[in-house]
Amino acid sequence: MHNLLKGGLAALALVGGAAPALAQNVEFTLINASSQSLHYFYTTPSAENNWGEDLLGPDGTLEAGMQGTVSIGDGSDQCLYDFRFETGEGATLEVNEVDICTLDEYTLTD
């Protein structure tokens, strides 16, 4: 579990993996089991220093209690990615070295 840097969202938990996938185009379910709305979700290969585009899109919000499919299709052949989450309530969380090649779902919790 990882604690948020600020705000009320308390933890993030990885909830399992499935069969390995190619890192070039990965889809997984993002579950927002927290009490806050998720407004931004950025990823980057762990070896990189710059965040990619917001995967929720310009109008995207993942409300508390909801889930959605996330696609990472940046052409990278890397499996280890860093994640950055930002909520509408002002909380931020960065998680390092998530293995997206075996990722089936990712759950945000309080």
C-alpha positions in Angstrom: 0.0 0.0 0.0 1.1 3.5 -0.8 0.1 6.7 1.0 -1.0 9.8 -0.8 1.3 12.8 -0.7 -1.6 15.1 0.3 -5.3 14.9 0.6 -7.7 12.3 2.0 -7.1 9.4 -0.3 -5.1 7.0 1.9 -3.9 4.1 -0.2 -3.5 2.4 -3.5 -3.5 -1.3 -3.8 -2.5 -3.5 -6.7 -5.2 -6.1 -7.1 -3.7 -8.9 -9.1 -2.4 -9.9 -12.5 -3.3 -12.1 -15.4 -1.3 -13.6 -18.2 1.6 -11.4 -19.4 0.7 -8.9 -22.1 2.8 -6.9 -24.5 3.7 -3.5 -23.1 3.2 -1.8 -26.4 -0.6 -1.9 -26.0 -1.9 -2.8 -22.5 -5.5 -2.5 -21.2 -6.5 -3.0 -17.6 -9.4 -2.1 -15.3 -9.0 0.9 -13.1 -11.3 0.7 -10.1 -11.9 3.7 -8.0 -13.0 2.2 -4.6 -12.0 5.4 -2.8 -14.2 8.2 -1.7 -12.7 10.8 -4.1 -13.1 11.4 -7.8 -10.1 10.7 -10.0 -9.5 13.5 -12.5 -6.0 12.8 -13.9 -4.0 9.6 -14.5 -0.6 9.8 -16.0 1.9 7.1 -16.7 5.5 6.8 -17.9 8.0 4.0 -18.3 10.0 3.9 -15.1 13.2 4.6 -17.0 11.8 7.9 -18.3 11.5 11.2 -16.6 8.5 12.8 -18.2 4.8 11.9 -17.6 2.7 11.0 -20.6 -0.7 12.4 -21.5 -3.6 12.2 -19.1 -5.1 8.7 -19.8 -8.6 9.9 -18.6 -8.7 12.5 -21.4 -9.7 16.1 -21.3 -13.2 15.4 -20.1 -12.5 12.2 -18.2 -13.3 11.7 -14.5 -13.5 8.4 -12.7 -16.0 9.0 -9.9 -15.8 7.3 -6.5 -17.2 3.7 -6.7 -16.8 3.5 -10.5 -14.4 1.6 -12.8 -13.2 2.0 -16.3 -10.8 0.5 -18.9 -7.4 2.2 -19.2 -5.2 1.7 -22.3 -1.5 2.3 -22.4 -0.4 2.3 -26.0 2.7 4.4 -26.1 4.8 2.0 -28.1 7.2 1.3 -25.3 8.6 -2.2 -24.9 9.0 -1.7 -21.1 6.9 -3.5 -18.5 7.7 -1.3 -15.5 5.7 1.9 -15.4 5.3 4.8 -12.9 1.7 6.0 -12.2 0.6 9.4 -11.1 -3.0 10.0 -9.8 -4.7 13.3 -9.1 -8.1 13.6 -7.5 -10.6 16.4 -7.8 -10.2 17.0 -4.1 -6.5 17.9 -4.5 -4.8 14.6 -3.5 -1.9 13.3 -5.5 -0.2 9.9 -5.5 2.8 8.6 -7.4 3.5 4.8 -7.5 6.7 3.5 -9.0 7.6 0.4 -11.0 4.2 -1.2 -11.6 4.5 -4.2 -13.9 1.9 -3.4 -16.6 2.8 -6.6 -18.5 1.0 -8.7 -15.9 -1.6 -6.1 -14.8 -5.3 -7.1 -15.0 -6.8 -4.4 -12.7 -5.6 -1.6 -10.4 -7.7 -0.5 -7.4 -7.7 2.9 -5.6 -8.9 2.6 -2.0 -9.2 4.9 1.1 
